[in-house]
Amino acid sequence: MKIVEPQVELWKQEPTLEGAWHQIARATRVCYQSKPREGESDEAFVDRVILKPATREDGSIDFDKCHGAMLEHGTIYLTIPKDYFVEHGVHYINDKYSKVFFGALVSDTDNNCVTTNMRVILEHNWKDDLQFISAPTYHAERTTFSVITDIGVTRELNRHRTFSIAEQSTRYCDLTRNRFGDCLNFPVPSWINKNLLETFEADNCLLSDMSNDLNSATTEDINNFDIKESNGTDNWDDIDFYIYANIVAQYCYKALRNKGWRPEQARQVLPLGLKTQAVYTAFDDDWQHFIKLRADNVSGKVHPNMKIIADKIKELFNNK
C-alpha cells in the first residue's frame, strides 16, 4: 500500500472550441486513468471513445448509448446577436443545463450571453450556434476541479446533483498494473499523523516481521500471518489496525485478480478509504452553495476528510 496526500486542482478551460474538447478529454481520461495517444487530438480522442461507439449507420448519434456525461465538462460560452437569438436561440431559455443573460439588461450590448456545455449542443444538434463561441463577459461562469481523495469523500461529493462528474473507474482500472505502482493507494486520513505512517514499525503485530516499505508487505507475510498464533492484537494501536486492514484488502484484491476475477469483480474487496480521482464541473453559484455546506459548515459539521477537500476548493475558488 502507498499513502498519498489529498489534492485539489483547478482546471482552467480556454474559452474556445479546442479548449472545450481538451477539457472533455481530460475528464474522460480520469475515468480510465489513461494517457493521450501520440498524435491524437483531443477532439479525435473524444470522437473515438465517446461518440463513435454510439454512432448510427446514418451518422447520427444515439445518445441513449453515448457516455454523454463526459461532454458536460466542456463549457461553451456563446455571445449571440439579438436577432439570431430570437429566431434560433430561445431554446436555451428553457434548457435547465444552460443559463442566459440578456444583453438588453446592460447598456453596451444587444447580444445575449449563453452558458451551456457540449452535451447540450450535440444532443440537440445546435452545432450551428458554435459560430458564436466567445470568452465569458456577462456569462454565468462554470468552474472545474480535479480532486484526489478517498472513495468515501467522493460518495458525498457525488450527492451534489448539479455537478457534472467524472470519476476513476474501479470497473475498468486494474489496480495491479504497474502504472498504479502495483499497489493500492490510500489518502492519509486527517486524524492520522502522516509522519507516523511513513516511519511506522510495529511491535507484536503483523508488520514486525515485514519491511517498513508498506507496499512490499503484501504476499507471503499476509499469507502466513495468523493473529491467533502471533502475540495477538492486545498491543495494537489504531495505526496497526488501519494498516493491517488496508494491506489485507490489497492482498485479497491481487489474489482475486490472479485467480481470474475481472477488476469489476475484484473491486468488491476495496475499502472506502481507497484513493480515487474525480472531476467536477459546475456553475459558480453551485460551487458557492457547496462551499457554504462543506467548508463553512452552515448545515452542520462535515466529515473531516471532506473538510480538507472543501477548504482547498474554497481557497482556489476565491483566488480564481
TORKOL-4160 file (C-alpha; in steps of 0.2 Angstrom, whole numbers, padded with zeros to 4 digits, m for minus):
320
<pt num="1" X="0000" Y="0000" Z="0000"/>
<pt num="2" X="0005" Y="0018" Z="m0003"/>
<pt num="3" X="0000" Y="0033" Z="0007"/>
<pt num="4" X="m0004" Y="0049" Z="m0004"/>
<pt num="5" X="m0010" Y="0067" Z="0000"/>
<pt num="6" X="m0027" Y="0073" Z="m0004"/>
<pt num="7" X="m0026" Y="0086" Z="m0018"/>
<pt num="8" X="m0037" Y="0098" Z="m0027"/>
<pt num="9" X="m0033" Y="0106" Z="m0043"/>
<pt num="10" X="m0042" Y="0120" Z="m0053"/>
<pt num="11" X="m0043" Y="0115" Z="m0071"/>
<pt num="12" X="m0045" Y="0131" Z="m0081"/>
<pt num="13" X="m0053" Y="0129" Z="m0098"/>
<pt num="14" X="m0049" Y="0140" Z="m0113"/>
<pt num="15" X="m0065" Y="0148" Z="m0119"/>
<pt num="16" X="m0063" Y="0140" Z="m0137"/>
<pt num="17" X="m0070" Y="0125" Z="m0146"/>
<pt num="18" X="m0052" Y="0117" Z="m0144"/>
<pt num="19" X="m0052" Y="0121" Z="m0125"/>
<pt num="20" X="m0069" Y="0113" Z="m0123"/>
<pt num="21" X="m0063" Y="0097" Z="m0132"/>
<pt num="22" X="m0047" Y="0097" Z="m0121"/>
<pt num="23" X="m0057" Y="0098" Z="m0105"/>
<pt num="24" X="m0069" Y="0084" Z="m0110"/>
<pt num="25" X="m0054" Y="0073" Z="m0115"/>
<pt num="26" X="m0045" Y="0077" Z="m0098"/>
<pt num="27" X="m0061" Y="0072" Z="m0088"/>
<pt num="28" X="m0063" Y="0056" Z="m0099"/>
<pt num="29" X="m0045" Y="0050" Z="m0096"/>
<pt num="30" X="m0048" Y="0052" Z="m0077"/>
<pt num="31" X="m0061" Y="0038" Z="m0078"/>
<pt num="32" X="m0049" Y="0026" Z="m0086"/>
<pt num="33" X="m0033" Y="0034" Z="m0079"/>
<pt num="34" X="m0026" Y="0034" Z="m0097"/>
<pt num="35" X="m0014" Y="0045" Z="m0106"/>
<pt num="36" X="m0016" Y="0053" Z="m0123"/>
<pt num="37" X="m0010" Y="0044" Z="m0139"/>
<pt num="38" X="0004" Y="0052" Z="m0148"/>
<pt num="39" X="m0003" Y="0062" Z="m0162"/>
<pt num="40" X="m0021" Y="0061" Z="m0157"/>
<pt num="41" X="m0030" Y="0077" Z="m0155"/>
<pt num="42" X="m0042" Y="0079" Z="m0140"/>
<pt num="43" X="m0057" Y="0080" Z="m0152"/>
<pt num="44" X="m0052" Y="0064" Z="m0161"/>
<pt num="45" X="m0050" Y="0056" Z="m0144"/>
<pt num="46" X="m0067" Y="0061" Z="m0139"/>
<pt num="47" X="m0074" Y="0055" Z="m0155"/>
<pt num="48" X="m0066" Y="0038" Z="m0154"/>
<pt num="49" X="m0070" Y="0035" Z="m0136"/>
<pt num="50" X="m0087" Y="0043" Z="m0134"/>
<pt num="51" X="m0096" Y="0047" Z="m0150"/>
<pt num="52" X="m0091" Y="0033" Z="m0162"/>
<pt num="53" X="m0097" Y="0019" Z="m0151"/>
<pt num="54" X="m0114" Y="0027" Z="m0151"/>
<pt num="55" X="m0115" Y="0032" Z="m0170"/>
<pt num="56" X="m0129" Y="0025" Z="m0180"/>
<pt num="57" X="m0127" Y="0020" Z="m0198"/>
<pt num="58" X="m0134" Y="0036" Z="m0204"/>
<pt num="59" X="m0121" Y="0046" Z="m0195"/>
<pt num="60" X="m0132" Y="0052" Z="m0181"/>
<pt num="61" X="m0128" Y="0049" Z="m0163"/>
<pt num="62" X="m0138" Y="0038" Z="m0152"/>
<pt num="63" X="m0137" Y="0047" Z="m0135"/>
<pt num="64" X="m0145" Y="0033" Z="m0126"/>
<pt num="65" X="m0129" Y="0023" Z="m0129"/>
<pt num="66" X="m0117" Y="0038" Z="m0128"/>
<pt num="67" X="m0106" Y="0041" Z="m0112"/>
<pt num="68" X="m0113" Y="0059" Z="m0114"/>
<pt num="69" X="m0109" Y="0064" Z="m0096"/>
<pt num="70" X="m0091" Y="0067" Z="m0101"/>
<pt num="71" X="m0097" Y="0080" Z="m0114"/>
<pt num="72" X="m0104" Y="0091" Z="m0100"/>
<pt num="73" X="m0086" Y="0095" Z="m0094"/>
<pt num="74" X="m0084" Y="0105" Z="m0110"/>
<pt num="75" X="m0091" Y="0123" Z="m0106"/>
<pt num="76" X="m0097" Y="0133" Z="m0120"/>
<pt num="77" X="m0099" Y="0152" Z="m0119"/>
<pt num="78" X="m0109" Y="0159" Z="m0133"/>
<pt num="79" X="m0112" Y="0178" Z="m0137"/>
<pt num="80" X="m0127" Y="0178" Z="m0149"/>
<pt num="81" X="m0133" Y="0193" Z="m0158"/>
<pt num="82" X="m0151" Y="0198" Z="m0153"/>
<pt num="83" X="m0159" Y="0195" Z="m0170"/>
<pt num="84" X="m0151" Y="0177" Z="m0172"/>
<pt num="85" X="m0156" Y="0173" Z="m0154"/>
<pt num="86" X="m0174" Y="0177" Z="m0156"/>
<pt num="87" X="m0175" Y="0166" Z="m0171"/>
<pt num="88" X="m0163" Y="0152" Z="m0167"/>
<pt num="89" X="m0158" Y="0153" Z="m0148"/>
<pt num="90" X="m0173" Y="0155" Z="m0137"/>
<pt num="91" X="m0172" Y="0136" Z="m0134"/>
<pt num="92" X="m0158" Y="0140" Z="m0121"/>
<pt num="93" X="m0170" Y="0149" Z="m0110"/>
<pt num="94" X="m0180" Y="0133" Z="m0106"/>
<pt num="95" X="m0164" Y="0121" Z="m0106"/>
<pt num="96" X="m0161" Y="0118" Z="m0087"/>
<pt num="97" X="m0142" Y="0115" Z="m0091"/>
<pt num="98" X="m0140" Y="0132" Z="m0099"/>
<pt num="99" X="m0140" Y="0150" Z="m0092"/>
<pt num="100" X="m0144" Y="0165" Z="m0102"/>
<pt num="101" X="m0140" Y="0183" Z="m0098"/>
<pt num="102" X="m0150" Y="0195" Z="m0109"/>
<pt num="103" X="m0140" Y="0209" Z="m0117"/>
<pt num="104" X="m0154" Y="0222" Z="m0115"/>
<pt num="105" X="m0151" Y="0222" Z="m0096"/>
<pt num="106" X="m0134" Y="0231" Z="m0100"/>
<pt num="107" X="m0131" Y="0247" Z="m0109"/>
<pt num="108" X="m0116" Y="0242" Z="m0120"/>
<pt num="109" X="m0123" Y="0227" Z="m0130"/>
<pt num="110" X="m0138" Y="0219" Z="m0138"/>
<pt num="111" X="m0130" Y="0202" Z="m0138"/>
<pt num="112" X="m0137" Y="0188" Z="m0127"/>
<pt num="113" X="m0124" Y="0178" Z="m0117"/>
<pt num="114" X="m0127" Y="0160" Z="m0116"/>
<pt num="115" X="m0118" Y="0147" Z="m0105"/>
<pt num="116" X="m0120" Y="0129" Z="m0109"/>
<pt num="117" X="m0110" Y="0113" Z="m0112"/>
<pt num="118" X="m0105" Y="0102" Z="m0126"/>
<pt num="119" X="m0118" Y="0089" Z="m0122"/>
<pt num="120" X="m0132" Y="0101" Z="m0124"/>
<pt num="121" X="m0125" Y="0107" Z="m0140"/>
<pt num="122" X="m0123" Y="0089" Z="m0148"/>
<pt num="123" X="m0139" Y="0081" Z="m0140"/>
<pt num="124" X="m0150" Y="0095" Z="m0148"/>
<pt num="125" X="m0140" Y="0097" Z="m0164"/>
<pt num="126" X="m0137" Y="0115" Z="m0160"/>
<pt num="127" X="m0119" Y="0115" Z="m0168"/>
<pt num="128" X="m0123" Y="0130" Z="m0179"/>
<pt num="129" X="m0123" Y="0140" Z="m0163"/>
<pt num="130" X="m0104" Y="0137" Z="m0161"/>
<pt num="131" X="m0100" Y="0151" Z="m0173"/>
<pt num="132" X="m0104" Y="0162" Z="m0158"/>
<pt num="133" X="m0092" Y="0154" Z="m0146"/>
<pt num="134" X="m0083" Y="0168" Z="m0136"/>
<pt num="135" X="m0074" Y="0172" Z="m0120"/>
<pt num="136" X="m0085" Y="0175" Z="m0105"/>
<pt num="137" X="m0091" Y="0193" Z="m0102"/>
<pt num="138" X="m0108" Y="0194" Z="m0094"/>
<pt num="139" X="m0110" Y="0175" Z="m0094"/>
<pt num="140" X="m0113" Y="0164" Z="m0079"/>
<pt num="141" X="m0097" Y="0155" Z="m0077"/>
<pt num="142" X="m0093" Y="0137" Z="m0074"/>
<pt num="143" X="m0078" Y="0130" Z="m0065"/>
<pt num="144" X="m0069" Y="0113" Z="m0065"/>
<pt num="145" X="m0060" Y="0105" Z="m0050"/>
<pt num="146" X="m0050" Y="0089" Z="m0051"/>
<pt num="147" X="m0050" Y="0080" Z="m0034"/>
<pt num="148" X="m0039" Y="0066" Z="m0027"/>
<pt num="149" X="m0047" Y="0059" Z="m0011"/>
<pt num="150" X="m0054" Y="0043" Z="m0004"/>
<pt num="151" X="m0070" Y="0035" Z="m0011"/>
<pt num="152" X="m0080" Y="0039" Z="0005"/>
<pt num="153" X="m0077" Y="0058" Z="0001"/>
<pt num="154" X="m0082" Y="0057" Z="m0017"/>
<pt num="155" X="m0098" Y="0047" Z="m0012"/>
<pt num="156" X="m0103" Y="0063" Z="m0003"/>
<pt num="157" X="m0097" Y="0075" Z="m0017"/>
<pt num="158" X="m0107" Y="0065" Z="m0029"/>
<pt num="159" X="m0123" Y="0069" Z="m0020"/>
<pt num="160" X="m0122" Y="0087" Z="m0026"/>
<pt num="161" X="m0133" Y="0083" Z="m0041"/>
<pt num="162" X="m0130" Y="0099" Z="m0051"/>
<pt num="163" X="m0112" Y="0094" Z="m0053"/>
<pt num="164" X="m0105" Y="0086" Z="m0069"/>
<pt num="165" X="m0095" Y="0071" Z="m0063"/>
<pt num="166" X="m0081" Y="0060" Z="m0070"/>
<pt num="167" X="m0073" Y="0048" Z="m0058"/>
<pt num="168" X="m0059" Y="0035" Z="m0059"/>
<pt num="169" X="m0067" Y="0018" Z="m0063"/>
<pt num="170" X="m0065" Y="0003" Z="m0052"/>
<pt num="171" X="m0073" Y="m0007" Z="m0065"/>
<pt num="172" X="m0060" Y="m0004" Z="m0079"/>
<pt num="173" X="m0045" Y="0002" Z="m0070"/>
<pt num="174" X="m0034" Y="m0013" Z="m0065"/>
<pt num="175" X="m0025" Y="m0008" Z="m0049"/>
<pt num="176" X="m0012" Y="m0022" Z="m0051"/>
<pt num="177" X="m0005" Y="m0013" Z="m0066"/>
<pt num="178" X="0012" Y="m0005" Z="m0064"/>
<pt num="179" X="0005" Y="0012" Z="m0069"/>
<pt num="180" X="m0004" Y="0011" Z="m0052"/>
<pt num="181" X="0013" Y="0007" Z="m0043"/>
<pt num="182" X="0007" Y="m0011" Z="m0042"/>
<pt num="183" X="m0001" Y="m0007" Z="m0025"/>
<pt num="184" X="m0017" Y="0001" Z="m0018"/>
<pt num="185" X="m0016" Y="0020" Z="m0014"/>
<pt num="186" X="m0024" Y="0027" Z="0002"/>
<pt num="187" X="m0026" Y="0046" Z="0005"/>
<pt num="188" X="m0020" Y="0049" Z="0023"/>
<pt num="189" X="m0035" Y="0052" Z="0034"/>
<pt num="190" X="m0035" Y="0069" Z="0043"/>
<pt num="191" X="m0034" Y="0061" Z="0060"/>
<pt num="192" X="m0018" Y="0051" Z="0057"/>
<pt num="193" X="m0001" Y="0058" Z="0058"/>
<pt num="194" X="0007" Y="0055" Z="0041"/>
<pt num="195" X="0024" Y="0055" Z="0048"/>
<pt num="196" X="0019" Y="0040" Z="0059"/>
<pt num="197" X="0014" Y="0031" Z="0044"/>
<pt num="198" X="0030" Y="0034" Z="0035"/>
<pt num="199" X="0041" Y="0029" Z="0049"/>
<pt num="200" X="0029" Y="0015" Z="0056"/>
<pt num="201" X="0037" Y="0000" Z="0064"/>
<pt num="202" X="0025" Y="m0012" Z="0073"/>
<pt num="203" X="0029" Y="m0022" Z="0088"/>
<pt num="204" X="0020" Y="m0038" Z="0092"/>
<pt num="205" X="0009" Y="m0037" Z="0076"/>
<pt num="206" X="0009" Y="m0041" Z="0058"/>
<pt num="207" X="0022" Y="m0028" Z="0052"/>
<pt num="208" X="0035" Y="m0033" Z="0065"/>
<pt num="209" X="0041" Y="m0046" Z="0053"/>
<pt num="210" X="0039" Y="m0036" Z="0037"/>
<pt num="211" X="0048" Y="m0022" Z="0028"/>
<pt num="212" X="0045" Y="m0004" Z="0033"/>
<pt num="213" X="0040" Y="m0002" Z="0014"/>
<pt num="214" X="0022" Y="m0005" Z="0016"/>
<pt num="215" X="0020" Y="m0010" Z="m0002"/>
<pt num="216" X="0031" Y="m0025" Z="0000"/>
<pt num="217" X="0021" Y="m0032" Z="0014"/>
<pt num="218" X="0008" Y="m0039" Z="0003"/>
<pt num="219" X="0011" Y="m0058" Z="m0001"/>
<pt num="220" X="0019" Y="m0071" Z="0009"/>
<pt num="221" X="0018" Y="m0060" Z="0025"/>
<pt num="222" X="0000" Y="m0059" Z="0024"/>
<pt num="223" X="m0002" Y="m0077" Z="0018"/>
<pt num="224" X="0007" Y="m0084" Z="0033"/>
<pt num="225" X="0001" Y="m0072" Z="0046"/>
<pt num="226" X="m0011" Y="m0079" Z="0059"/>
<pt num="227" X="m0017" Y="m0067" Z="0073"/>
<pt num="228" X="m0020" Y="m0082" Z="0084"/>
<pt num="229" X="m0003" Y="m0089" Z="0083"/>
<pt num="230" X="0005" Y="m0071" Z="0085"/>
<pt num="231" X="0006" Y="m0061" Z="0100"/>
<pt num="232" X="m0012" Y="m0056" Z="0097"/>
<pt num="233" X="m0019" Y="m0038" Z="0094"/>
<pt num="234" X="m0019" Y="m0033" Z="0113"/>
<pt num="235" X="m0004" Y="m0021" Z="0110"/>
<pt num="236" X="m0010" Y="m0015" Z="0093"/>
<pt num="237" X="m0014" Y="0004" Z="0092"/>
<pt num="238" X="m0025" Y="0012" Z="0079"/>
<pt num="239" X="m0012" Y="0013" Z="0066"/>
<pt num="240" X="m0009" Y="m0005" Z="0067"/>
<pt num="241" X="m0027" Y="m0009" Z="0063"/>
<pt num="242" X="m0028" Y="0004" Z="0050"/>
<pt num="243" X="m0013" Y="m0003" Z="0040"/>
<pt num="244" X="m0017" Y="m0021" Z="0043"/>
<pt num="245" X="m0035" Y="m0018" Z="0036"/>
<pt num="246" X="m0028" Y="m0010" Z="0020"/>
<pt num="247" X="m0014" Y="m0022" Z="0017"/>
<pt num="248" X="m0026" Y="m0037" Z="0018"/>
<pt num="249" X="m0038" Y="m0028" Z="0006"/>
<pt num="250" X="m0023" Y="m0026" Z="m0006"/>
<pt num="251" X="m0018" Y="m0044" Z="m0004"/>
<pt num="252" X="m0036" Y="m0050" Z="m0007"/>
<pt num="253" X="m0038" Y="m0039" Z="m0022"/>
<pt num="254" X="m0022" Y="m0045" Z="m0030"/>
<pt num="255" X="m0026" Y="m0063" Z="m0026"/>
<pt num="256" X="m0043" Y="m0062" Z="m0034"/>
<pt num="257" X="m0036" Y="m0054" Z="m0050"/>
<pt num="258" X="m0023" Y="m0068" Z="m0051"/>
<pt num="259" X="m0037" Y="m0081" Z="m0049"/>
<pt num="260" X="m0046" Y="m0073" Z="m0064"/>
<pt num="261" X="m0058" Y="m0061" Z="m0057"/>
<pt num="262" X="m0060" Y="m0045" Z="m0068"/>
<pt num="263" X="m0057" Y="m0028" Z="m0060"/>
<pt num="264" X="m0076" Y="m0025" Z="m0059"/>
<pt num="265" X="m0077" Y="m0041" Z="m0049"/>
<pt num="266" X="m0062" Y="m0039" Z="m0038"/>
<pt num="267" X="m0067" Y="m0022" Z="m0033"/>
<pt num="268" X="m0079" Y="m0030" Z="m0020"/>
<pt num="269" X="m0065" Y="m0030" Z="m0008"/>
<pt num="270" X="m0059" Y="m0012" Z="m0010"/>
<pt num="271" X="m0062" Y="m0001" Z="0005"/>
<pt num="272" X="m0070" Y="0016" Z="0006"/>
<pt num="273" X="m0053" Y="0023" Z="0011"/>
<pt num="274" X="m0046" Y="0019" Z="m0006"/>
<pt num="275" X="m0038" Y="0033" Z="m0016"/>
<pt num="276" X="m0049" Y="0039" Z="m0031"/>
<pt num="277" X="m0048" Y="0054" Z="m0043"/>
<pt num="278" X="m0064" Y="0064" Z="m0048"/>
<pt num="279" X="m0068" Y="0079" Z="m0059"/>
<pt num="280" X="m0082" Y="0091" Z="m0055"/>
<pt num="281" X="m0089" Y="0105" Z="m0066"/>
<pt num="282" X="m0102" Y="0116" Z="m0061"/>
<pt num="283" X="m0109" Y="0134" Z="m0062"/>
<pt num="284" X="m0100" Y="0146" Z="m0050"/>
<pt num="285" X="m0116" Y="0148" Z="m0039"/>
<pt num="286" X="m0117" Y="0130" Z="m0037"/>
<pt num="287" X="m0099" Y="0130" Z="m0031"/>
<pt num="288" X="m0103" Y="0144" Z="m0019"/>
<pt num="289" X="m0118" Y="0133" Z="m0012"/>
<pt num="290" X="m0106" Y="0119" Z="m0010"/>
<pt num="291" X="m0093" Y="0130" Z="m0001"/>
<pt num="292" X="m0106" Y="0135" Z="0012"/>
<pt num="293" X="m0111" Y="0117" Z="0015"/>
<pt num="294" X="m0095" Y="0109" Z="0015"/>
<pt num="295" X="m0082" Y="0122" Z="0020"/>
<pt num="296" X="m0092" Y="0134" Z="0031"/>
<pt num="297" X="m0102" Y="0121" Z="0040"/>
<pt num="298" X="m0119" Y="0130" Z="0038"/>
<pt num="299" X="m0129" Y="0114" Z="0039"/>
<pt num="300" X="m0118" Y="0106" Z="0052"/>
<pt num="301" X="m0101" Y="0098" Z="0055"/>
<pt num="302" X="m0094" Y="0089" Z="0039"/>
<pt num="303" X="m0083" Y="0074" Z="0038"/>
<pt num="304" X="m0065" Y="0079" Z="0042"/>
<pt num="305" X="m0059" Y="0072" Z="0026"/>
<pt num="306" X="m0072" Y="0081" Z="0016"/>
<pt num="307" X="m0067" Y="0097" Z="0025"/>
<pt num="308" X="m0049" Y="0095" Z="0019"/>
<pt num="309" X="m0056" Y="0095" Z="0001"/>
<pt num="310" X="m0069" Y="0108" Z="0003"/>
<pt num="311" X="m0056" Y="0120" Z="0011"/>
<pt num="312" X="m0044" Y="0118" Z="m0004"/>
<pt num="313" X="m0059" Y="0121" Z="m0016"/>
<pt num="314" X="m0064" Y="0136" Z="m0007"/>
<pt num="315" X="m0046" Y="0144" Z="m0007"/>
<pt num="316" X="m0044" Y="0140" Z="m0026"/>
<pt num="317" X="m0061" Y="0146" Z="m0030"/>
<pt num="318" X="m0059" Y="0163" Z="m0020"/>
<pt num="319" X="m0042" Y="0166" Z="m0028"/>
<pt num="320" X="m0050" Y="0162" Z="m0046"/>
